[in-house]
Amino acid sequence: MSAARQVVVEADGGSRGNPGPAGYGAVVIDPATGEPLAEAAEYIGVATNNVAEYRGLIAGLTAAKALFPDAGDALRVHVRMDSKLVVEQMSGRWKIKHPDMKPLAARAAAVLPPSSVTYEWIPRAQNKHADRLANEAMDAGRDGRQWEASASTAALDTPARATVSTQPPVQGPPGDQVAGAAKARAALAAARGAADTLFPVPEPGVPDTTVPAAPVSAPAPGQPAGTASEKAGAPQTGWGSAPDLGAPATLVLLRHGETALTPEKRFSGSGGTDPELSATGRGQAERAAEHFAALGTVQEIVSSPLRRCRETAAAVAGRLGLDVRIDEGLRETDFGAWESLTFGEVRERYADDLTAWLASPGTAPTGGGESFAEVAERVAAARDRIVARYAGRTVLLVTHVTPIKTLVRLALGAPPEALFRMELSAASISTVAYYADGNASVRLLNDTSHLR
């Protein structure tokens, strides 16, 4: 048997319009030296991003096979792409539902034996060579010509890379958040030497002085004491000091599209009529679906059980070829007797109850609805389930105003009154990342650029 030959293929594709003028690029790399062995690029006319990305993969695999025609089953190819859609579908973890993708995936799978190819998702910043090739191809198409290897400057414009690993990163579910932070600091301390560590591990019962202690105040009446990561002894926060704990679980928070109640600013929770999306809301859901299809980053979809969220989630899932999982913890607050009323109408009918509700997160709306404290407890429990289940993955949560604001508030360590100080538009996008040591990072809030 001949010795195994290993190469890395980096591939990308793009479309200026999605669909629009499209092209792909691919480079075959020597994993030992990081040097490019072959390049491929082509302008393919009008196509979508996903079609162009698959075409780039096919070209990269074909180029790798052509470099070593006699290697046979001894050729090992590690594919690195910033398209999670392609990586997850070719790895067999996502179903391929879109009719345009199925034949392309079959072509890619037929280039080399499936056992010879592994796949890894990488950030776009690490895929600059293939991205540059794809843009060169699109530029050539714009000028009425085809890409030529002799004119390419992609290798020159790409920073020199270090030796490329052919093994994908190993990721697993986060364990106990507080214990995980302590173990991470302990491992780092052992590596550097106990006498010279920047992150000493405190003895049991001794305060951790590596970061300034934050003042601790008693919760407001009815306010939940918080989850493990929010109580005393939680992992240190901030950036620049924590060890690399791998890719976080990234929760992309999509508020559902408009219903007939939304523009009138009426209370619409889980105890009301469960309205469907309006025509405007369906249009917003479609634009959100187009946005996530263009990004290609969403790997899982979890939705509130309420109809407006399920309809919004279905629009996105249809474009991405994903299934939708329902989590009861993501439902909106039950607003009791206030359901379908405006704020002004509630103030006229239930003035004392409204005043009490605004003053305390432990107070429920009139008629046996849910308090914000109760909502925070179930939303935090849903968050913990989802983060544990999808560690290191990007998950789209389709939910409501209160659950999204609650997730952001808890991530920031903000008080309950922060719920009244956030704007959250219909079909807006917010993002929170959760790391294995329990730390959270709010990355986006109330983005509506995809709707314009």
N, C-alpha and C positions, 0 to 999 in steps of 0.2 A: 504494500500500500504506500502511495506517495505521501510525503510530509504535508501536513495541513498548511495551506496558504491563507493568511488572514488579511482582510482589508476592511476599511471603513468607507461607507458611502454616505455622503451628506447631500440631501436633495431638497429642493424647494420649488414652488410654483406660485404664480401670482396672476391676478386679473385686474385691470384698471377699469373697474365698473361692476364686476361680479354679477352677471356676466359682462365681459368686455374684452378688449384686446389682451391676450394672455400669452404667457410664456413660462418655460421651466428652465431650471438649471440643476446640474448634479456634478459632484466631484468625487473621485475615488482617491482615497488617502492611504498612505502607508502608516499603519498604527505605530510602528517602531520609531519613525522619524517625524511623522506629521507632515510629510511632503506630499503634494498632490501628484498622483500618477496619471490621471486622465480627467478631462472635463467634457461635459456635454451640455448643450443648451439649444433651445429652439423656440421660435415664435410659432404659435399654433392657431392663430386667428381668434375669433370670439369664443370664449369659454368661461367657466366659473373658476374660482380659486381652487376648489377641490379637484376638479378635473385636471387643472395644471399641476397640482401637487402630485397626483397619481402618475401623471405623465413623467414628471421629474423622477419619481421613484423607479419607474420602468426603465428610464434611460440610464439611471445610475447602476441598477442591477445588470443591465445589458452591457454597460461599459466594463464593469468588474469582471463579468464572465469572459468578455473579449480579451481582457488583459492576460488571463490564464486559461486558455482554451483546453489545455491538457490536464488541468487540475481535477476536473470531475467533481466527485463528492468530497474531495479534500479541500475545496475552496470554502472558506468561512467568511461571511459578509455581515458586518454589524452596521445597520442602517440608523442614522441619526437625522431626525426631522423635527421641525417646530410645528408641524401639523399633528395635533393629538388625534384628530379624526382618522388620518391615514395610519398612524402608529397603532392606535387601539384596534382599528378594524383589521389590519394585517396581522396583528398579534392574536386575533381571535377573541378579544375581550368585548368588542362591540359588534352588534349585528350590522350587516350591510343591507339597508333597505332601499336606498335610492337607486332607481334603475340605471342611472348614468354611471354609478360607482361600481356596480357588480362586474361588468365586463372588464373594467380597468383593474380591479382587484384580482380578477382571474388571470389577466395578462401578467401582472406583477408576480403572482404566485407561481406562474409557469416558467419564469426565467431560470430559476434555480430551485433545487429541492427545498421544500419548506424547512427541513431540519438544518439547512446550511445558513439560514438567515435569521438574525435576531434584530429587534427593533427597540429604539430608545427615543423618547421625546426629549428635546432640548429647547431652551429658550431661544427666541429669534436672534438675540445678540450673539449666540454661539453658532449660528448658521449663516454667517455673513458671506462666506465664499459662494455657497449655492444661491443665496439671495441675490448677490451681485450678478451672478451668471443669468438668473431669471430676468433681472431688470435689463441687462444687456440685450437679451433676446427680445424683450418687449420694446426696447428703444429701436432695435433694428427693424422690427415689424412696423413701428410707427413711421420709419423712414423708407418703407417699401423694400426692404432687403431682408435677408436671413442672417442670423448670427454666424460669425466666422471665428474659429478658435484662434487663428493667427492674430486677430485684432483684439482679443480679450485682454483686459487688464484686471480681471477679478482676482487672480492670484497675487498681483502686485498691490492691489487695494485692500487686501485682507491681511490683518496683523498676523505675524508669524505665530503659529500655534505650538503649544507644547505637545509632547508625545500623547497620542490619542489612545485612550483606553477602549478596548473592545468589549468590556463587560458593562452592562447596564447597572445603574445604582440599585442597591438593595434597600427596599423600604418596607416598613411594617407599621402596624397600628400603634399609636401612642399609648403608653401605659398610664399609671397614675401620674397626674400632672405635677404635683409637688415632689413626689419621689423621683420622677424623671429629671427634674431640674437639679435635685441634689446629686443624683448619679452622674449627670453630665459634668457638674462642677468637680466632683470627686475624680472622674476620669481625667479631666484636664489638669487637675492638681497633681495627680500621679505622674502624668507625662512630663510636667515641668519641674517636679520636685517640690516636696511639701514646704521647704524653706524659702522657695523663690516664686511661689504661685501668685498670680494676680487674683485668683478666685478661691480663697480659702474656704474649706467646708466647715461650718460651725459645729461645735460639739453639741450634743443634745442638751436643750435647755438654755443654750447660749445664743443671744441674738446675732443674726447675720449682719455684719457691719460693712459688707462689700458695697451696699448702696444705702443712701440715706433712708431712714425710716419715715414712712408717710404717717401723718396723724390719723388716728383711728377714732371714729365717732360712732356712737350707738345708732342703730338703724331707726328710721322714723317708725312711728306706730304702724304695724302691719307690714312693714318692709321686710322682705326675706333676708335672712342673714347672709345669703350668697352661697355660691358653690365653692368647692374646694379651692379653686384657683383665685377666688375673691377674698378668702378669709386670711387671717394672719398666718404667716408662714408660706404664702404663695411665692412662686418663683420670681426672681428679680425681673424688672421690666426695663425697657429701653433697648437701644441698638448699640452694637459695637463691643459688647461684653460677653455675649452668650456664645457658646461653641456652636459649630455647624451641626444642626440636628436633622438635616435633610429637608426635603421639600415639605412645605406645610400643607395642611388640608385647607383649601381655599374655597370659601363659601361665597358665591356670587348671588346676591340677593335681588331678585327681580320682583317689584310690586306688580300685581296683576293690572291689566288694562282697565279702562273706564267701564263702569256700568251706568245705568240711568240715574243712580243716586250720587255718583261721584261729582259731577259738575255742580250739583246743588249742595254739596258739602253736608250730606246727611250721614248720621251714624249708621254704619253698615257693618255689623259684626257677624258672629256665628249663631246669634239667636234670632235672626230676622228671616227674610224671605229667600235668602240665597239667590240673589239676582244673577242673571247671565251677563256676559259682555255686551255692551252696546256696539253699534256699527263703528263708532270711534275706537272703542276698546279692542275690537277685532283687528282694526288697522294697526293699532299700537302693538298688538301681539305679533302681527306679521313683520313689522319693522324690527321688533326685538329679535325675532327668529332670524331675519336676514343678518342682523348684526352679529349674533353668535355663530351663525354659519360662516361668516367671513373671518371671524377670529379663529375658529377651530380649536378652542381651548376647553370647552365644556365636555366633561367625561361622564357625568351622571346628572340626572334631574330628579329632584324631590319636590313635591307640591303639597300645599294645604289641601284638605279634602273639599273645600268649598268650590262651587261651580266656576266662579270667575277665575280662580287660580288654575283649576284643571283645564279650562279652555285655553288660558294663556300658555300653560305648560305644554299642552298638546300641539299648539302651533310651533313652538320651538322644537319639540321632540320630533315632529314630522320632518322638519328641515335637517335635523342632525342624525336621524335614524336611531334614536335612543328610546328606551322605555321610560315611563314615569312611575316613580315610587311615591306612595301617599304616606305622609306622616301627620297624625292627628295633632301633634304638638305645634304645628305651624298654622293652625287655624287662627282667625282673628278673635279679638276679645268678644265675649258675650255682653252686649250693652243693655240687656234687660229691657225695661220699658222704654228706653231711649231709642231703640232700633227704628230706623227710617225717619227720625226727627232731625231737624237742624239744631245747631247749638242754641240759637235764639229761642226755638220752641221749647227746648229742654229748660232753658233759664226761666221762661214764663211759667211752665207747669211744675217744675221740680227745683225751684231756686235753692232751697236749703240743701237738698241732696247733691246738686251740682257743686255748690260751694265746698261741701265736705269732700267730694270726689277730687276736686282740684287741689285740695290741701293735703290729702293723704293717699299714698299708693295702696293702703290697706282697705280703702273704702270702695265698695262695689256700687255700680249704678243702681238706680231705682228698680225694684222688682226682681232682685236676685241674680243680677248679672255678675261678671267676674271683676275683681279688683286687679289693678296693674301688678300688685304683688303676686297674685295667683298666676297671672299670665307669665310673669318673669320666671316663675318656678318651672312651668311646663315648657317654656321656650328654651330655658337653659338645659333642661333634660333632653329635649330634642336635639339641641346643638351638640351635647356630649355624645349622644348616640351616633349622630351623623359624622362627627369628627373622628370617632373611633372606627366607624365602618369604612370611611373613605380617606384614611390617612394618606397624605401625599398626593391627593387627587383634587381636581377642580369640579365642584358640585354646584349646579344651579338650583337655588331654592326659590320657588315661586310662592310668594306668600303675601302678607298684608302689611299695613302701616305699623301697627303696634308690634308684631313680632320682629320686623326689620329694625325699627327704632330700638327695641329692647336688646337685640343682638349687638347693635352698635354701642349702646349705652354700657352694656356689660363689658364689652371689649375695651372701652375707654376707662372703665372704672368710674363712670359719671353717676351722679345721684339720680333718683327717679324723676325729679322735676325736669331733667334734660329731655324727657320725652316730649315736652311741650315746646322745646326750643329747636326742633329739627323740622325742616321742610322735606316732604317726601311725596313727589308727584306720581301720578299714575304711570305705570310702566317704566319707572325709573330704575336705575341699577346702582347698587352699592356693593362693596366687597370687603370682606374681613378674612384674614388668613390666620390660621391657628397652628402653632408649632408644637412639637412633641413635648416640650418642657412646660406647656401650659400658657405660654405667652401668646398674645393676640396682637394683630396689626391691622388697623382700619386703613384701607387703601383707596377707597372711593365712597362717595356719598351722594345720592340723588343725581346721578348723571342721566341727562335726557338728550344728549347729543345725537343718539341714534334715531330719535323721533323727528329730527329737523330735516 
